[in-house]
Amino acid sequence: GSRHRQTVHPREQNPRTQPRRSPTPHSGTPSGGPGVPGSFTFRPNTADIDGTGHTDVTAYEWKLLSTPAKAVKGSNEVTVGNVTPPLSGTQVLSVRAKDVYDRWGTPQEVTFKVAPAAGAVGSWHLNDGAPGSGVMAAKDTAAEGTRHDATLVGEAGTGWSTRARRGDADYSLRLNDNTSKPEQQVGYAATGAPPINTRDSFTVSAWVQLSDASANRTVLSAPGGNGSAFTLYYSSAYRKWVFNRTDRDQTGPVYIRSLANQENPPLNVWTHLVGVFKTEGADNLPDTDPSNDTIQLFVNGQPQGEPVVLSKTAATYTPWTASGGLQFGRARVGGQFGEYYFGLLDEIEAWQRPLSTEEVVEEAALHQEGVPANELVGEWDATSAKGGEIAENTAYPLPSMKLSAAGATLNEDDNALVLDGKTGYATATGPVVDETGSFTVSASVRLDSEGLEAQPIGYRAQVVAQRMGGDSSWSLWVTKPADGTYQWQFARTALGPDGKLAQSAQVLAADVAETDTWVQITGVFDAQESWQWVNPSDTSQIETRYGKLHLYVGEYDQWSDDTSGFSAAQQGSGELSLGRGTTNGTTGNYLHGGLQDVRIWTGAMTADQVRSQVMGTPDNL
């Protein structure tokens, strides 16, 4: 935060006063840092102070752009010392005053600069070797502190994979997926010394792709003599991702857990996990009081439940320092190592401080060179079709698309799947991505004008969709809102515990959809993009939420409104379909037209990435 005291003069909304100039934005030297509180002093505008020095201001309300508003009583001068910016760089504080008639004035804003936070003390990109290279070390590329390279251990199923979170030319760490030698599945990697002190605040993160959920699977841990100070792992008992701490280093410790909200996370998909241990007190400053220590798990940038107060779960809790190196893919339990990971690990990082929620959101976006990284994880191209199947072309373990017995044919002239709009479709078993995180889906589609003309107004057909119970968790649509008029749509749906619609979001194309020609349709769900949610029953309550949809027709981003915000943690499973889908418990919505290819990426593409990666348009054109 800014350690400078700053004064803001909000003008009272009083009909007897005249508008006054807003305060000049503060543009001094950056100070403090994310999570470091600063102080501001609020005073009324001089127009609201009478000749005796009195004012009718009774309270102030202030907020940062990404935080809820807070109110404080006071008149002539009020100082607040708990203004805690979540991010570095230029921040904006908004404040307004209330008078004796309970009228709120016009908000005034002031900018201030926050110094960059301390960087990661450990960063392992895990791109050190190609498959079969024999490289058995993972470099620590962080800039803070001492470097701690990790050594790979284990011959069977331990090495490198081309399936990696940053896309082409990247690699990831592959652990224990050699099914021909199950008795040797004890591969892991470890640093020679601890990169973090687990007694003080810290954060650890990793991109994971779990391939086996039959037992506990450790992503990261910090061992002591008997157990692990922390473990970030999948629990087969809870069927959830977990971040835990133990009360003490002993053979029978008390486990204190921060659990994921959702059970049964999908396998073989990329998921971002973060564990935060925080020793700070109420003022966000470090202290030595263990009674307020907390842990919290984040999945794809979203906090899972509330922070868990360790001492409330275990009265015996004492923060302790792990003596062993950071373990990638195993944990020490009862004096023995076990709970080995099965699958891929990538982009592991560690900080000797607690990241704020906003910083975790930024980490989950995985920016490189200023844009989000993405990885092609599913591709079905009609040019590779044989018989009644369209093969999947990536290195990921995904099935072929199987064509329906009727209504679906392969046109060799167009290298396309042709669907009759009545019974034709193709399906495979999904999901392909973790839908609580960012993803991109694109399809090359040609609408059949003759078939669509025969359909009634209100007709809707799904181009590609992921099933979720009796609905679709996400889908690309074409609709017929009027005679001779067709419109593209990208939609997401969330169901409640009762199976009924709980939340939905959509983006509609601005222009009429063309028929009888090939069109590239791309849907993007950006789980880290923020938007302002206003409580419909109390419009003064405004929250920052994350998750937004985009629709591209060709290379053009379609305009979206408030209906494109989607904050639910929803995951589809089962049928991934081309040319049909399920809505309100009914499977249908058949497509009249053709499909050449469908591609799915982990990560939210920008407009430039859609242009270059989806459309194949060179950047210099």
N, C-alpha and C positions, 0 to 999 in steps of 0.2 A: 504494500500500500504506500501511499504517500505519507512520509513522516512530517511533512510541512503542515502546519495548521493553515487552513484556507477559510476565507469568509465568503458566504454567498448571501446576496440580498434579494430574496424573492419579493415581488411586488404583490401587495394585498389586493384582492378583487373588491375594491371599495368604490362605489360610484362617485365619492367625493374626490377621489385622487385621479391624477392624469398618468398615462402610461410613462414608464421610465425605461431608460435604456438597460438592456440586459448586462450583467457583469461581464467584464472582459475575460475570455478563457485563459486559464492558467497554462503556461507553456514553459515551465522551468525544467530543471534537470531531473530526469527520472530518479526515483528513490523507492525504497521499500522493496516490494516484490509481491507476486501473487500469494494470497493468503496472509499477508502482513497487514494488520489494521492501521489505518491512519485516522486523523481527526479533522473535522470541519466545524466551523462556527457559522450559525445562521443568525441573521439580523433582518429586521423588516426594512423595507425601502424607506428612504427619508420622507417620502410623501405620506407615509402612514404613521409618522411620528408628529404629535402636535407640539405646540410651543413649550409645553411643560416637560417634554421628553417622554410622554406616555404614548402607548400604541394600543390599538384594539386587536392586535395579533395575539392569539391564544395557544397556537400549536403549529408545528411544522411536520411535513411528511416528506421523506426522502427515499431515493432508491437509485441503484445502479441499473444499467440497461438490462442486465440478466438476473437481477435479484428482486425479491418481493419488496413492496414498499413498507417502510417502518415509520411510525409516528412518534413524536416526542413533544411533550407539553413545554410551553415557554413563551415569553413575549419579546423583550428587548434583545436578548442574546442567549443562544443555546449552543453548546458545544457537544457534538457526538464524537466518540472516540472509537467506535466499532465499525467504521466504514472499511470493509475488507474486499478489495478487488480480486476477482477470481483469475484474471489473466494479466499478462504484462502488456506494455504498450500504452497507447492513449485510451483512457477510460472517461466515461461521462457520468456525472452525478446530476440527478434532477431533484429539485426541491420546490415545494409550494407551501404557502402559509394559509392558515385558517383564522377567520376573525370571530368576534363575539357572537355573530349571527350564524355561525357554523357554515360559512361560505368559504369555499376553497379558491385561492387565487390561481393565476396562470402559472404553470411550472416554469422555473428558470433553470438553466443548465450551465454547468461549468466543467471544463475538461482538465484532466490532470494526467501526468505521465507516471507509469509504474515501471520500475526497473525489471529487466529479465530475471527469471527465477534461476536457481541453481540447476544445472543440467544433470543428466543421468550420470551416475558413477559407474555404471556397467551397461554396455550395449553390444549385443551379439547378433549380427545380421544373419549368421548361419548360412552364408553363401560362399564358404571357404573352399569348397571342392565340388567337382562334378561327380555324378554317380560312377563308381568304380575307380576314382582317382587315387584312392588310398590315403587321402588326407585325413588325419585323425586329430585335428585341433581346430577350435573355433576361436577366432580373434575377438578380443574385446576392443571395440573402436570408440569407446566413450572418451570425452576430453577432460572430465573431472577426475581428480584423485589418481590412484594407482591402477594400472591395468591388470586384469585377471582373465587370462585366456582359459578356455575350457578344453579339457582333453576328452575325446570320444573313447568309450570303452565298450567292448563286446564285438564279436565277429559276425554272428548271425543276425541279419536284419538291421544292422546299425550302419549308418552312412549318410548319404545325401540323396535328395530327390529333386527332379526338375519341377515338381508341383510345388510352387512357392508363391507366397502372398504378393510379391511385387511384380509378378508377371514374367514375361519372356526374359531369358538370360539370368534369372534369379534361381537360387537353390534354397532348400530347407533341410533341416535335420530329420532324418528318418530313423525311427526307433522300433525295433521288435516286430516288424511286419513280415518276417520270413516264415511263412506258415509251414515250410517243409522241415523246419527244425524247431518245433515248439518248445523242446526242452532247453533250448539255449536262448530263450527270449529274456535276457537280463542286460540288455544294452542301455547305456545312459551316457551322459557327459557331465563333467564336474570341474569347477575351478579349484586351484590348489589352495586358496585361502578365501575367507569370506569377503566379498566385495561390499557388503553392508553390515552395519551393526544393528542386530535385531532388537536391541534394547531401546534404541531411539526410533523416532518416526521414520518410516520407509514406505516405498511403493515398488511393486514388481508387476511386470506385464508380459504377456506373450500372445502370439497368434497360434492357435492350435487347430489341428484336424484329427479328431479322435476316430480310430477305426475299430475299436473293440470296447464294449461297455460291460463286459461280464464280470469285472472286478474293479477295485479301486485303481485309478490311473493317475499317477502324479505328474504334474507339469513342472513345478518348481518346489524346492524345499530347502531349508537351512538346518542341517543336523547338528546336534550336540552329542553328548556321550551316550544317551539312552533314547532320545526321541528327536523330534524336529521342532524348532522354535516356531516355524510356520510351514504350512503346506498349502499349495494351490493345486487343486486336484478335482477329478470326477469321482463321486461317491456312488458305488453300485447299490448301497443300502438306501440312500436318499434319492438316487437316480437324478442327481443334480450336480452342477458345478459348485465347488465349495472353496472358501478361503478360511483357514483356521489358524488358531494359535493354541499352544499348550500352556497350562498354568505353571509347570516347572519341568526341568529336565530330569525326568524319572521314568522308570519302566512302565508305570501305570498312571500316566498323567490324565488330567481332566482336559477334554477337547472342547474348545470354544469356537463355534462355527458361525460364519456368515454364509447363508445359503442362497443359491439362485432362486428366483421366483418361479421359474418354469421347470417342470420335470421332463425327463426323457429328451435331452437335446439331440438334434439329428446328428448322425454319424457322417464322417467323410465330407464335412463342410468346414470352411474356415470360420472360426469364432475368436473374437478378441476378449481376453480375460485380464483383469487388473485386480490386485489385492492391495489395499491401503491400510497400514497400521499407523495410528495417530496418537501421540502422547500430549498434544496441545490441550490447553484448558479452554475455557469459554471465550477468552480474548484472542484465541488463535496463536498464542505464544507458547513456546515449550515450557514445560514444568516437570517437576519430579514426583508429582502425585499420581500413583498408578490407578487411583480410583476412577479417573476419567479417561483412561486409555480405551481406544475403540479400534475395531476392525470393520472393514466393509469390502464386499465383493462387487465388482462392476462387470457386466457382460455387454459387449458391443457398445461401450460408453455409457450404459445406463446403470445407476445404482440399484442394487438388489436389496430391497427392504431398507430399514433404517440402520445406521451404524450400531454395531453390537458393543455394548459396554462390557468389557472383559470381567471386571470385578463383580458385576451383578450375576454373571453366570457361574463364576467360580470364585468363592471368597479366598481361596488359596492362591489366586493368580499373582504372579510376580514376573515382571518383564525380565527376560534373561537373554543373554548373548549367545548365539550359536557359534560353536568353535570350528565347525567344518566348512568346507567350500560350498558354494551354491551348487545344488544338484539339479540337473536337467533330466527329468524322467524317472526319478525314484525318490523315496523318502526313508528315513530311519524310524522304525516303529519297534518298541520293546527291545532296543539294542541291536536290531538287525535291519539291514536294508531290504526293501521290497516295494510292492505297489508300483511296479514298472509300467511306464507309459507305452501304449501301442498307437502308432500313427505318426503324424508330422508335427514338428515344432518350428516356429519361425519368429524372427524379430523380437528377441527377448531383451528386456531392459529393466534396470533397477535404479532407483533414486534414494538418496538418504534424506528424504523429506516426504510429507504426504502431499500428493497431487490433489488439487481441487477437482470438483466434478467437471468444471469447464475444461480443465487441462486433460482430464481423462477422455472427454469427448473429442478433443483435438488429437489425442494419441490414437483413438479408434479410427479416425479418418485416414491415418497412415499417409500423410503427405510426402511426396518426393518431388523436389524441384517446384514446389508451390502448388501441386495438384495432387488429388488422391490417387494412390496406386490401385490398380485393378488387375485381376487375374481371370482369364477365360477358364471356366470350370465346366462348361457344357456346350456341345455343338452337335447339332443334327443337320446334315446337309443332304438334300435329296440326290445329289450327284453320286453319293456313296451307297445308295439304296440297292439292295439285292433281295429279290423275291418279295416277301411281305414285310421287310424290315428296313429301317433307316439307321445305319450304324452311328454310334456316338464317337466323335473324332479326337477328343482330348485324352490326356494320360490319366484322367480321373476314372475311378471304378464305377462307371454309369452304364446302364443297359441301353440297348437299341430301342428305337421307337417301333412298335408293332402296329401295322395297319389293320383297320377293321376289315371284317370279312366282306363287307359290301360298301359301296359308296366312296372308296378311296383307291385311286389308281396313280401310277407313276408315269408321268409324261416325259419321255426321253428327249423330246425336242427342246423343252424348256428346262429340263432337269428339275422338275417340280412335282410335288405331291398335289394332286387335283382332288378336291372334295365336292360332293354333290349337294351339300346343304341339307341333307335329309338323314343319312345314316353314316356318312363317311367321317373318319377321324383317325388319329394315331396316338398311342399312349406308351409311356414308360413309367417306371416307378421313381418317384421323387422322394424328398426334395433334393435340389441341387445346391442350394445356398442356405445359410442361416438367415432367415428372414427378419430376425430381430436386429440384424446389421444391414449395412448398405449393399445394394445389388443393382445390376443392370440387366435387362432382357431386351432382345431385339429380334425382329422377324421380317423377312422379305415376303410381302403379301401382294397378291393380285386378286381384286374383287371381281366377281362375275356379275356384270350389270343385268344380264337376262335373268339369272337366278334371283338376284336381289329385287328386281322389279316385281316379281310375283309375290314377294313377302308383304305382309301388312305393316302399316305404320306402327312403330313401337318394337319392331323386330330387333333382336340383339343376337350377335354371334360372337363366340369367344375364339380369338385367333390362337392364343396360347395361354394356358392357365395351370396353376397348381391347386389341386383340391385340398380342402380343409373340412372334413366332415361333410355336412350338407351344403357347403358353399365353396367358394374359391378364395384362398388367402391372397392371391394376386392374379391379375388377368389383363391381357390386352384384348380390347373389344372393337367391334364395328357395330354401330347402331343405325337405325333408320327413323329419324325423328319426323320426317315428312316425305311425301311422294317424291321420288327422284333425288332425295338428299340422304347422304350417308356421312357418318362422323366417327372418327377414331377416338378411343378412350383408353386410359390406363387407370386401373382401380385396385384398391386394397380393401380387405374386409377383416374385421375381428369379431369373434363370437364370444359370448359370455359363458360362464359355467353351465347355464341352462341350454346352451347350444343356439341361442337366439342372437340376432345381430346386436353387437355392442358398440361398434364404431366402424365407420367407413370413410374412405377418402377417394377422390377421383380428379383426373385432369382430362378435359375435353379439348379436342383439336379445334382451332379457330376456324379453319377453312373446311369446305366440303371435301370428303374423301373422294379421290379419283378412282374410277373403275377401269377395268380391262387394261391396266398397266401395272408394272411392278413398283411398289412403294415400300420403303424401309421405315418400319415403325419401331420406336425404342422407348421403353419405359425405364425410369430411374427412380429408385427409392433411396434417398439420402438420409440415413438414420442419424447423421450428425448435424443436419441443417436445422437451425432454430426458427421458431415462429412464435408469435404472441397469442396465447389463448386467453379469451375474455370470458369470464363467468356470465352466462346468459341471465342468471337471476340477480347478479350483482356486478354491474359493468365496471365497478371500481377495482375489482379483483382481476388482476392481469398476471399471468404466469408465462414463463419461458418454457416451451416444450420443444422436443427434438423429434424429427422425422417428417420428411416432406416428399411428395411425388412430383416427378417431371415427366412430360411426354414430348418426344421429338418426332416430327414427321419429316423424313429425310434428315437434314442437318439442322432443322429449325425447332427451337425450343418453344413450345406452345404456352401461351399466357395461362397462369393459374391463379386462383383466388384462395380464400380461406378453406375451401373444401379439399385442398390438396394436403393439408396437414394431417399426419397420421402418427399418433404417439403410442399406440397399443403394442405390446410385445406379443406378436402373433406369429405362429409357425404352422405352415401347411405340411401335409404328409400324404403319402399314397400317390394317387394318379397325377402325373404330369401329362397334360394332353394338348394336342394340336387339333384345332377345328371343332372342338366342343368343350363344354364345361358343366359345372354343377352350381346351381343357385337355388336357394330356398328349398333344398332337399331334392331337387329335380335335376337329372342329368339330361342335357340337350344343348340348345343354343348352337346348332350346327352352322358351319361356315360354308357359304357359296364362294368358291374361288380356289386359289392355289397358294402353296407355300414352297419357297425354295430352300430356306434355311432358318434355323432358330439358334441363337447363341445366348448364353447366360454368363455373366461375370460376377465375381465377388468384388464389391467396391462400387461407389457411385461415380459415374462418369460426368465430366463437365461437358459443355457444349463443344469445346475444341476437341475433346477426346472422342465424342460421338462422331465428329466430322472426320477425324483422322483414323480412328480404330474401327468404327462401325461402317462408315461410308467409304473408307479407304481413300479419302481426299488428301493429297499431299499438303503439308503445312505451308508450302510456299505459293499455293495457288490462291 
